[in-house]
């Protein structure tokens, strides 16, 4: 007699379940959801601060989008010698970093660009009544660029840290991002030898110079950066650098106000140490400088005239020339370096000089005199 087969209740239930459904393979392990490491970690000294910049991750190490606001851990401390990560963490200071809500769709900037281009396409439609193929490609490209820029700005961080506790010390800055269960992919590090802060330039004084604005200031630093902007503008533009506490801005022009600021800087290998920028000073350049004195004046007596000629003056803002005879002005506003004096009498002796005048009305010194006697 065969032995009776008895199924326990649990085994019977499992057998029934397996019989009623297909087998799809081994179950996948749960995602660890570890955020990737931060990118582009950089640090520079600016004045009394350490300016740290980096870009936070958008995805996990498994290529999944980060769906929950993560914990961002940023620390700064003196690096132990020899290096010991655990000791550095224990002795370092944690710096608060603003978190973010993860982006899931293109933002307002990208939508605005697409809407603007579609609006401009009215009246330049293709056969389908919509945008042309070129317009669609341009819209897609600009939308993608705007989305990438917006995402980069969204995930970028710029953190200032007081530099004073780390001056003269080998400093290590680290950042890492924790996932929902505290998991992370490790630190991103940068080393920084913190130097004493450079002095902010003081007493920045602009003054008029020939075809330039001359700037002077006081500060002891190896190099200086010069910045300029219009009073109504927000952003500064670097216009030059110098190793002396003075600089000539030859591109300012006359008659419109500028704001100037100067910054001390020290370059060390691939990095630089910068001071804060000096207080802005506003200056409106004025043309107080006459053109060059005309040279080479010659006077030749003709049959009934005296013909004058001289070398051209090369000042960019030259307005014209004046002619003097016996100290009395007889011609003005001449555009060419020649003049024919027809008001002459035979047997008379004449003495001529010429001067140059710029667009601001500044007159040069008169030329050397040229004498001639009519025959």
LINPECOR-V724511 format. One line per field, one symbol per residue. burial: # if it has 9 or more other C-alpha atoms within 8 Angstrom, else .. A space follows every 50 residues. Layout:
burial: ???
This chain:
burial: ...........#.....#..............#######.#.######## ############...#..##.########....#...##..#..#.#... .#...#..###.##..##..#...##....##..##..##.###.##..# ##..###...#.#..##..##########...###..###.###..#### ##.#.###...########.#.#######.#.......#..#..###.#. .##...##########.....#######..#####.#..######.#.#. #..########.#....########...#..#.#..##..#..#...#.# ########...######..#####.
